[in-house]
Amino acid sequence: MVITLDRRKSNEALIKITLKEGDYQPQVTQKIKEYSKKAQIKGFRLGKVPIGLIKKMYGKTFLVDEINKKLSSSLSEYIKEQDLKILGDPLPNMGKSETIDWDNQEEFEFEYNIGLAGDFKYDLSKKRKVTEYAIKVDQKMVTEELKVIRKNYGERVSVDQSEADDMLQGALVEEAQNIKNEVTFPIQQVEKKERKHFIGKKPGDSITFKLAKAIKDTEYQARLLDRSEEELAEMNVSEVVLNIADILRLEPAKLNQEFFDKLFGKDQVKSEKDLTEKIREHLVSNFQKETDIFLTHTIRKEILKATKMELPDEFLKRWLVVSNEGKVSAEDVAKDYQNYAEEMKWNLILNRIAEDNQINVENDEVISNAKELITAQLASSGLAGQMDDQLDAFADNYLKGNEGQNYLQVFNQVRTEKIMNLIRDKINISKKEVNLDHFKKEAAK
């Protein structure tokens, strides 16, 4: 067997594999012998089928199978031995393979196109400048957040007269189609110009209105009448009547100890002052997550801009079409290729940084990170501190789940975080405090 590498460009190459008869024939002959002992062919006793007949019937199948195995293992070993940093997978030259005469050839030549990660240099010096934003949390934001939380934990109560934010309960009647359906819907669902007809009403009142004029959403119209959209389209509904049975208003949760305990656990908050401080901390934490994501995005953009790297674009486009097995077309790939190429470049840079700086991830770090994720999830469900004694088991079960993919995902998260921490230490990051609107404008650019 002869394997050669022909570098066409700095990032593309051709691997040629030549197989001679001695490379594959002994294995093919052995397979034929073994199969002749267990083949069940009419007219012959078990184990007495002539080897010549087996070769005639199945020889080509065994030959193709053995050569494919030999090619696969030899190609993988060669790439590993030569330390080739390939991108994607080798693409066989199908045109050359189709000219093979399996019945008569004894020597076979195969070609594989490969894409390579060309040499590149990244810059983690203080020349690389980015801005890290911190969002100011003022009292107005805390007050608005408290309003939202109180609404989320509030309950509906019956009232005597409707207002714009109320919900109406009652029977919706459409006489022509003999429809009478019990409904509950918010006045906010009604078009703004028509809401005045629904405000100031009392239980026992009736409202006659044109359904299509008051509610533009045809799916919601159909739901109110308990019909499908197709049925609604054929019904030619005009006026309907709502006989109001009850008016429901959302009453915000009361600021008491029961409410505080629901939010943060028993006796964690004991006053409105404590509550506003907790909400402030919550907002700061949430905004920190957003600004961290934006900082990572900004760093990535800056590093990519400063890194000159050429990818084997045409090879990768072909590989993406082939590897997706007909699920995407060349046009689909061309449309999204820029995003894919940037992601690949970024991953190559991260991997090079990790290699150059000997960044490794230990099993204990993966387990610790999994515990942190589970603890955060329990806290968001109001179970913080209640299941600490089961945390080890939870983490173990999670990391073993999904056929090892969960472990790999956490491993990659920890690794990426360690690489990003190193990058942050080396480049020039200036801090800037801004209000939320300013941050949104920066993030939208």
N, C-alpha and C positions, 0 to 999 in steps of 0.2 A: 504494500500500500504506500502511495506517495501523496503527501499533502503539501500544497504550496500556497503561499499568500501573495497576491498581486495587489499592491496598494495603488488604487486608481487616483485617489485624492487623499488629503490629510484626514478626511473623515469618512471615506468610503473605500472598500476593498473587495476583492474577489478571492474566495477560497476554492481551490480545485482539489478534488479527491479522486485519485485513480486507484481502482481496485483490480488486482490481478486474480487469476483463478485460484491461486493458493490462499488468498485472503478470505474466501468465502466457501469454496467447494467442499472442504472437509466437513464443515458444519451442515451444509445442505445434504451431503451423503449420509451423515449420521442421522439426520431427521427422517430421511427416506427409509432407512433401515428400521428405525424405531417405529415408524408409522406402519410399516409392513407387518409388524408383529401384532398390531391391535386393530388393523383395518378389517372391516366387515364388508366384503364384496361378494355379491351373488356368484356362486359357482366355485368358490374357494373356501376351504376351512380356515377358521381363525388361526392366524399366524403362518399360514401357508401361501399368502398372496405373493407372487413373484415380485422381486424388487424392481425389475424392469417395467412391470405394469404400473406400479406405484409411481415410478419416476415419470412415466408417460402421462399419467393422470394428474399428478400433483407436483411434479418437479418444478414447474415454473412458479407455482404459488410459493413453494418453500424457498426458491431462489430469491424471489422478490422480497419475501419476508426477511430473510437473512441479510440481504444487502441493505435493506432499510434500517435494520437494527445496527449493523456495522457502521453505516453512515452516521446515524444519530449519536452513537457512543464515541466514535472517532472525532466527529465535529466538536462535541462538547469538551472532550479531553484536549483537543488542539487549542481551542479558545482559552481554556484554563491554563494550559502550559505556556502559551505565548502571552498570557496576561493581557488579552485584547479587551478593551473596555467597549463592548458592543452596546448599541442602542437598539431596542426592539429585539427581534429574532432574525436569524439568517433566513434569507428568502432564496429558495431554490430556483435555478434557471429552468423553468418548465419547458421552454422550447428545446433545450438540449436533451432533457429527460425523455421527451416524446419521440425522439429519433432512435431510441435504444431498440435493438433487435434482441429481445430476451431469449429467443430460440437458438440463436447462433453465436452471439457475442460471448467472448470469454473474458475480455478486459472492458471495464466500464469506467467512464469519466463523468463526474458530477461537478456542478458549479453552484456556489452559494454567494449571493451578494450580501454584504454586511455593512451596517452603518456603525461608525466609530465616534466616540467622544473625542474630538480633537483637543489638542493642548490649549489651555487658556490660563490666564492669571486673574485672580480676583484682588480687590483692594479693600482692606479693612483698616485703613489709616484714618487719621483725624481729618483728612481731606473730604471724607464722606460725611456730609452734614445733613441731619434730619431734625425735625421738630417733634417733641413729645408734648401733647396737649393734656391739660388737666381742666376738667369742666367745673366751673364754680357752681356750688349748690347753695342757692339763696332761700330765704324763708318762703317766698312765693311758690317755689318748686315743692318745698316740703308740704305746704298747705294744700296744693293741688293734688299731690300724691295721696295725702290723707283723705281727701274727698273721694278719690277713686277707690281707695281701700275700703272706706266706709260703705260705699255703694256696693262693692263686690261682696261684702259681708252683710249687707242689709237684707230686709225682707219686704215682701209686698203686703200692703194693708189696704183694706177697702176704704174709699173716701166718698163724700157726698156729691162732689162736682169735679168734672174732668179738667185737667190742665195738659199742656203740650207734651210733657214727659210721661204721662200715664198710659196704662194699658186698658183697653175696653174688652169686656167679656159679654157675650150674649149670643143671640140666634141671628145668623145671617140668612135672609130670605130672598129668594128669587122666584117669583110667582109663576112666570111663564114656563119654567122648567120644573116647577114643583120641588124646589130645593129649599131645605131648611137645615142649616148646619151650625152646630155650636162652635164658636170661634173665640180666640183670645189673640188680640194683636195690638202692638204699640201704635199710638197716634203718630209717632215719628216715622212710621212706615208710609204714611199718607203724604202725598205731594204737598209742598209748602203752601201753595195757593189755596189748597182745599182743606187745610187743617182747621181753619176757623169754624168749619161746620161740625167739627168733632170736639171742640173745646167749649167748656161751660155747660156740658150736658150732665144729667143726673140719672141714676138707676131708674128704669121705667120709661125713659125717653126713647124715641125712635129717630133714626137718621136715614133719610132717603138720599142716595147719591149714585152717580154714574161710576161704576166699578173701574172702567179703563181710565177715566179722568182722575180719579182719586189715587189709584195705585197703578204705576206704570209697569212694574215687574209682572210679566205674564205668568211666570212660574208661581209667584205668590198669589196672584188672582186665582189660579187654578186650585192652589192649596186651600184657600179660604172657602171655595165652593166644593171641596173634596172631589175634584175632577182632575183628569190629566190635562196637559196643555193641548193635546190633540183634540180631546173632547171639548175643551173650552173654545177652541178655534171654530168648531162647528155649531156652537150653541148660540152665537150672536147675542151675548148677554149685554144688556144696557143698564137699567136701574136695578139696584138692590136695596134692601132695607135691613138696617141693623137695629134690632131690639135690645137695648142695653139692659143687662141684668146686674152687672157689677162693674165698678171702676177701681182699678188697682194702682197704687202708687208705691214706688220704691222708697221705703223709709231707711235712711242710712243707719248703720249700726251705731248703737249708743257707746259713748266713750266710758266704759266701765271695766272692772277687773276681768269679767268674763271675756270681753272683747280682746283685752290685752293678752290674756292667756291663750286665746285661739291663735293669735298672730305669732307670738314668740315663745310659747311654753309657759308653764305655771310659774308665776311670781317673777318672771324675767323683767317685766315692766310693771311699775306700780303707780305711775302718774302720767298725766298728759305731757309733762315736760320730758319724762323718760321716753314716752312714745315718739315725740317729735325728733328726739335725738337718735332713736333707733331708725326712724325713717330716713333721717339725714345720712346715717351710716350706710343704710341700704342703697340709697341713691348714689352715694359716692362709690360704693362697691360696684354697682351696675355700670356706672359711667366709666370706672376704671377698666372694666372688661372691654367696653367699646373703644376706649382710647388705646388700650393695649393692642387690640386687633388692628386699629388704624396705624399704630406705630409699626407693627410688623409689616403691614402692607407698604408703608412708606419706605422702610428699610429695604425691603425686597426690591422695590422700584429703583431705589438709589444704587444698590449693589448691581442689579442687572444692567442698569444704564452704564456703569463703569466697567463692565466685564465684556471684553470682546470674545465672542464665541460663535463659531460657525457650525451649524448642525447639518447633517446630510438630509436636507429638506425633502428632496424628491424621493429618496429611499424611504424616509419615515412616512410620507404620504401613501406610498404603495403598501408599506407594511401595515398601516392603520386600516386600509381597505381589506387587505388579505386576512389580518388577524380578527377582524370583526365578522368574517364569514358571511358576507352579503348583507349584513344588517345596516351598513352605511355605504354610501356611494362615494366616488371620488369628489363629486361636487359637495357633499356633506363635509368631507374631510377638509377640503379647501376652504370652506366657509369658517370652520372652527380651528384651523391649523395654528393660527397665530397664538391663540390662548394655550393650545397644547404645547407649542414650542417653548413658550415662556415658562410653563410649568416644568418642562423637562430641563431647561437651562437652570432654573432655580434649584431643582433637586440635585443636579450635577454639582453646582456650586456648594450646596450644603454638604454633600458627600465628601467633596474635596477638603472643605474646611474641617470636617470631622476627622478625616484621615491625617491631615497635616498637624492637627492639634491633639491627636490621640484621644478623641472623645468616645468613650464607651458607656454602655448602660448595663448596670448590674441587675440581677434578678430582684434583689431587695428594693431597688428603686422602682421597679415596675409594680411590685406588690404595694409599696407605700403610696404610689400615685393612684392605684386602683382604690385603695382605702379612702383616699381623699375624695375621689369622685363619688363613691358610694355614700360617704358621710354628707357631702353636699346635697346629694339626691334625697337622703333621709331628712335633712334639715328643711328642704323645700316642701316636703310632705308633712311637716310638723312632727317628725319622729326623732329629732335630734336628741342624742344622749340616751334614748330609750333602748337602743339595740347595740350598744357598744360591745357587749360581750359576744355578739355574733358577727362582728365585723370581719374577723379573720376568715370565717367560713364563707361569708358573702363574697369577699374578695377572691378566695380560692375558686369558688364555683363560677364566678364571672370570668376569671382569666382562663379557665378550662373550657368555657362554653364557646359555641359557634366554631367548632373544629379548629381552635387555636387562633382564630382571627381576632378575638378580643384581646388576647395577650399581645399579638403583633401590633394592634392599633395603639394600645397603651405604651408599648415599647417605643413606637415611632413618635408618640407625643412627647415622651420623656426625652428622647434623643433630640428632637427638634427644639425643644425648650432649652436644652443644654447648649446647643449650637447657637441659638438666638441670644442667649445670655452672654456668650463669648463675643458675639458680634457687637452687642450693645456696649460691652466694656471697651472695645477697641475703636469704634467710630465716634464721631462728634455729635452728641445729642443735646440739643438745647431745650429747656423746659419752658412752656408758655401756658399761663392760665387764661382761659377764655370762657365766655358764656356758651350756653348750649346752642344757640342759633349760629354763632360763629363757627363752632365745631362742625355743625351740620353742613355749613357752606364749604368748609375745607374738605370734609369727607365726600361731598358730592362732586368735587372737581375731577 
